[in-house]
Amino acid sequence: MVATCFVMLLALTACSVVSAQFGGGQLRVDGGADVFLPPLQQSLTAELHFVKKVCKPDEDQFNEIHRAGIAAVADLAESYRDLQRRRENPSVWPDPNLTIAFWLYQSIKKVMPEEVTRDYQNEILARKRAYHAANVTLMVQLVNDQVMLDADQRLKVYDALEQAWQPEWSYGQTMFLYPQHAVVPGKEILEPHLSDLQQTLWSYRVKRPTIRLSWQSHLEFLAFFVDLDPFDPPDRDEESDSSIIPQAEDQEQ
């Protein structure tokens, strides 16, 4: 069942504590984690807006869900602090928006009817699919800018990229703002779908150092998709939804 894939593996730690008021709740984080709070609080506020629109909780239900969101923000802030101290690459940091949404989902399951919980679950899945499709579309556009794909090739390259997709490729803002510094797929993925001339053009692509924008850039990720060259990705079988939800191994990173 799809719902079983919503697994929360982050653990709260205890050290010196910094407290802050947020949305009527007490937000407590270990010292050094408070620098991460402002953007995470913005993300929680946005997600609570989705909760109000999709779930329509009463005041008591919303307060319970809100408390779960505050716990998620505190947990994420402390996790990010620890990851930064260990100099971990941002590509392995938990997705802030989805992680907060999963915490809220767990709370919604406890206080709201099953059909409402399912509606919110579908909302999360829809945004996850859109996020992934936007990343793949951006990479198709990156390839197209170099080799001029025709319409049939665009679909084939989209399929090939989606099948070979790696989590570290999901840096849409880099592909949008700095395409020359984005991670690109290997030639073995693209060449079966390119002409000889296009393969030559792709091989001439100048190799530059890879840029990965900070974790904060993902909080406003979707704002950068509005200027994409219009392209509708192929329809996908809805039965594959469960594979879109981050699995336990993803969260362990």
Contacts in CASP RR format, 6 or more apart in sequence:
PFRMAT RR
TARGET T0000
AUTHOR 0000-0000-0000
METHOD contacts of the structure
MODEL  1
MVATCFVMLLALTACSVVSAQFGGGQLRVDGGADVFLPPLQQSLTAELHF
VKKVCKPDEDQFNEIHRAGIAAVADLAESYRDLQRRRENPSVWPDPNLTI
AFWLYQSIKKVMPEEVTRDYQNEILARKRAYHAANVTLMVQLVNDQVMLD
ADQRLKVYDALEQAWQPEWSYGQTMFLYPQHAVVPGKEILEPHLSDLQQT
LWSYRVKRPTIRLSWQSHLEFLAFFVDLDPFDPPDRDEESDSSIIPQAED
QEQ
2 121 0 8 1.000
2 125 0 8 1.000
2 241 0 8 1.000
2 242 0 8 1.000
2 245 0 8 1.000
3 109 0 8 1.000
3 117 0 8 1.000
3 121 0 8 1.000
5 242 0 8 1.000
5 245 0 8 1.000
5 246 0 8 1.000
5 247 0 8 1.000
6 102 0 8 1.000
6 105 0 8 1.000
6 106 0 8 1.000
6 121 0 8 1.000
6 245 0 8 1.000
7 102 0 8 1.000
7 247 0 8 1.000
7 248 0 8 1.000
7 251 0 8 1.000
8 102 0 8 1.000
8 103 0 8 1.000
8 106 0 8 1.000
8 251 0 8 1.000
9 248 0 8 1.000
9 251 0 8 1.000
9 252 0 8 1.000
10 75 0 8 1.000
10 76 0 8 1.000
10 79 0 8 1.000
10 94 0 8 1.000
10 99 0 8 1.000
10 251 0 8 1.000
11 75 0 8 1.000
12 71 0 8 1.000
12 74 0 8 1.000
12 75 0 8 1.000
12 78 0 8 1.000
13 30 0 8 1.000
13 78 0 8 1.000
13 82 0 8 1.000
14 30 0 8 1.000
15 30 0 8 1.000
15 31 0 8 1.000
16 30 0 8 1.000
16 31 0 8 1.000
17 28 0 8 1.000
17 29 0 8 1.000
17 30 0 8 1.000
17 31 0 8 1.000
18 28 0 8 1.000
18 29 0 8 1.000
18 30 0 8 1.000
18 31 0 8 1.000
18 32 0 8 1.000
18 33 0 8 1.000
18 34 0 8 1.000
19 26 0 8 1.000
19 27 0 8 1.000
19 28 0 8 1.000
20 26 0 8 1.000
20 27 0 8 1.000
20 28 0 8 1.000
20 29 0 8 1.000
20 34 0 8 1.000
20 37 0 8 1.000
21 27 0 8 1.000
22 37 0 8 1.000
22 41 0 8 1.000
22 70 0 8 1.000
22 73 0 8 1.000
23 66 0 8 1.000
25 66 0 8 1.000
25 67 0 8 1.000
25 70 0 8 1.000
26 70 0 8 1.000
27 37 0 8 1.000
27 41 0 8 1.000
27 70 0 8 1.000
27 73 0 8 1.000
27 74 0 8 1.000
28 74 0 8 1.000
29 37 0 8 1.000
29 74 0 8 1.000
29 77 0 8 1.000
29 78 0 8 1.000
30 78 0 8 1.000
30 81 0 8 1.000
31 81 0 8 1.000
32 81 0 8 1.000
33 74 0 8 1.000
33 77 0 8 1.000
33 78 0 8 1.000
33 80 0 8 1.000
33 81 0 8 1.000
34 77 0 8 1.000
35 81 0 8 1.000
36 76 0 8 1.000
36 77 0 8 1.000
36 80 0 8 1.000
36 81 0 8 1.000
37 73 0 8 1.000
37 77 0 8 1.000
39 96 0 8 1.000
39 216 0 8 1.000
39 219 0 8 1.000
40 73 0 8 1.000
40 76 0 8 1.000
40 77 0 8 1.000
40 96 0 8 1.000
40 100 0 8 1.000
41 73 0 8 1.000
42 219 0 8 1.000
43 73 0 8 1.000
43 96 0 8 1.000
43 97 0 8 1.000
43 100 0 8 1.000
43 219 0 8 1.000
44 69 0 8 1.000
44 70 0 8 1.000
44 72 0 8 1.000
44 73 0 8 1.000
44 100 0 8 1.000
46 97 0 8 1.000
47 69 0 8 1.000
47 97 0 8 1.000
47 100 0 8 1.000
47 101 0 8 1.000
47 104 0 8 1.000
48 62 0 8 1.000
48 65 0 8 1.000
48 66 0 8 1.000
48 69 0 8 1.000
48 104 0 8 1.000
50 101 0 8 1.000
50 120 0 8 1.000
50 123 0 8 1.000
51 57 0 8 1.000
51 62 0 8 1.000
51 65 0 8 1.000
51 104 0 8 1.000
51 108 0 8 1.000
51 120 0 8 1.000
52 62 0 8 1.000
54 116 0 8 1.000
54 119 0 8 1.000
54 120 0 8 1.000
54 123 0 8 1.000
55 61 0 8 1.000
55 65 0 8 1.000
55 108 0 8 1.000
55 112 0 8 1.000
55 116 0 8 1.000
55 119 0 8 1.000
55 120 0 8 1.000
56 116 0 8 1.000
57 65 0 8 1.000
57 108 0 8 1.000
57 111 0 8 1.000
57 112 0 8 1.000
60 111 0 8 1.000
61 111 0 8 1.000
61 112 0 8 1.000
64 107 0 8 1.000
64 110 0 8 1.000
64 111 0 8 1.000
65 104 0 8 1.000
65 107 0 8 1.000
65 108 0 8 1.000
65 111 0 8 1.000
67 107 0 8 1.000
68 103 0 8 1.000
68 104 0 8 1.000
68 106 0 8 1.000
68 107 0 8 1.000
69 100 0 8 1.000
69 103 0 8 1.000
69 104 0 8 1.000
69 107 0 8 1.000
71 103 0 8 1.000
72 99 0 8 1.000
72 100 0 8 1.000
72 102 0 8 1.000
72 103 0 8 1.000
72 104 0 8 1.000
73 100 0 8 1.000
75 103 0 8 1.000
76 94 0 8 1.000
76 96 0 8 1.000
76 99 0 8 1.000
76 100 0 8 1.000
79 93 0 8 1.000
79 94 0 8 1.000
80 93 0 8 1.000
80 215 0 8 1.000
83 92 0 8 1.000
83 93 0 8 1.000
89 212 0 8 1.000
90 212 0 8 1.000
90 213 0 8 1.000
90 214 0 8 1.000
90 215 0 8 1.000
91 167 0 8 1.000
91 168 0 8 1.000
91 171 0 8 1.000
91 212 0 8 1.000
92 253 0 8 1.000
93 215 0 8 1.000
94 251 0 8 1.000
95 218 0 8 1.000
95 246 0 8 1.000
96 215 0 8 1.000
96 218 0 8 1.000
96 219 0 8 1.000
97 127 0 8 1.000
97 218 0 8 1.000
97 219 0 8 1.000
98 124 0 8 1.000
98 128 0 8 1.000
98 246 0 8 1.000
101 124 0 8 1.000
102 124 0 8 1.000
104 120 0 8 1.000
105 117 0 8 1.000
105 120 0 8 1.000
105 121 0 8 1.000
105 124 0 8 1.000
108 116 0 8 1.000
108 117 0 8 1.000
108 120 0 8 1.000
109 117 0 8 1.000
112 120 0 8 1.000
125 241 0 8 1.000
125 244 0 8 1.000
125 245 0 8 1.000
128 244 0 8 1.000
128 245 0 8 1.000
129 236 0 8 1.000
129 241 0 8 1.000
129 244 0 8 1.000
130 222 0 8 1.000
131 170 0 8 1.000
131 221 0 8 1.000
131 222 0 8 1.000
132 165 0 8 1.000
132 170 0 8 1.000
132 244 0 8 1.000
133 233 0 8 1.000
134 172 0 8 1.000
134 221 0 8 1.000
134 222 0 8 1.000
134 225 0 8 1.000
134 228 0 8 1.000
135 165 0 8 1.000
135 169 0 8 1.000
135 170 0 8 1.000
135 171 0 8 1.000
135 172 0 8 1.000
135 175 0 8 1.000
136 158 0 8 1.000
136 161 0 8 1.000
136 162 0 8 1.000
136 165 0 8 1.000
136 233 0 8 1.000
137 158 0 8 1.000
137 228 0 8 1.000
137 231 0 8 1.000
137 233 0 8 1.000
138 172 0 8 1.000
138 175 0 8 1.000
138 176 0 8 1.000
138 225 0 8 1.000
138 228 0 8 1.000
139 161 0 8 1.000
139 169 0 8 1.000
139 175 0 8 1.000
139 182 0 8 1.000
139 184 0 8 1.000
139 185 0 8 1.000
140 149 0 8 1.000
140 154 0 8 1.000
140 157 0 8 1.000
140 158 0 8 1.000
140 161 0 8 1.000
140 231 0 8 1.000
141 175 0 8 1.000
141 228 0 8 1.000
141 229 0 8 1.000
141 231 0 8 1.000
142 175 0 8 1.000
142 179 0 8 1.000
142 182 0 8 1.000
142 184 0 8 1.000
143 149 0 8 1.000
143 157 0 8 1.000
143 184 0 8 1.000
143 185 0 8 1.000
143 190 0 8 1.000
143 202 0 8 1.000
144 154 0 8 1.000
144 229 0 8 1.000
145 179 0 8 1.000
146 201 0 8 1.000
146 202 0 8 1.000
146 205 0 8 1.000
147 194 0 8 1.000
147 198 0 8 1.000
147 201 0 8 1.000
147 202 0 8 1.000
148 198 0 8 1.000
148 201 0 8 1.000
149 157 0 8 1.000
149 198 0 8 1.000
153 193 0 8 1.000
153 194 0 8 1.000
154 231 0 8 1.000
155 234 0 8 1.000
156 193 0 8 1.000
157 190 0 8 1.000
157 193 0 8 1.000
158 231 0 8 1.000
158 233 0 8 1.000
158 234 0 8 1.000
159 234 0 8 1.000
160 185 0 8 1.000
160 189 0 8 1.000
160 190 0 8 1.000
160 192 0 8 1.000
160 193 0 8 1.000
161 185 0 8 1.000
161 189 0 8 1.000
164 185 0 8 1.000
164 189 0 8 1.000
167 250 0 8 1.000
168 183 0 8 1.000
169 183 0 8 1.000
169 185 0 8 1.000
171 182 0 8 1.000
171 183 0 8 1.000
171 212 0 8 1.000
171 213 0 8 1.000
172 182 0 8 1.000
172 221 0 8 1.000
172 224 0 8 1.000
173 213 0 8 1.000
173 217 0 8 1.000
173 218 0 8 1.000
173 221 0 8 1.000
173 224 0 8 1.000
174 181 0 8 1.000
174 182 0 8 1.000
174 183 0 8 1.000
174 210 0 8 1.000
174 211 0 8 1.000
174 212 0 8 1.000
174 213 0 8 1.000
175 182 0 8 1.000
176 224 0 8 1.000
176 225 0 8 1.000
176 227 0 8 1.000
176 228 0 8 1.000
177 213 0 8 1.000
177 224 0 8 1.000
178 211 0 8 1.000
180 206 0 8 1.000
180 208 0 8 1.000
181 208 0 8 1.000
181 209 0 8 1.000
181 210 0 8 1.000
181 211 0 8 1.000
182 210 0 8 1.000
182 211 0 8 1.000
183 210 0 8 1.000
184 205 0 8 1.000
187 199 0 8 1.000
187 202 0 8 1.000
187 203 0 8 1.000
190 199 0 8 1.000
190 202 0 8 1.000
191 199 0 8 1.000
191 202 0 8 1.000
194 202 0 8 1.000
END
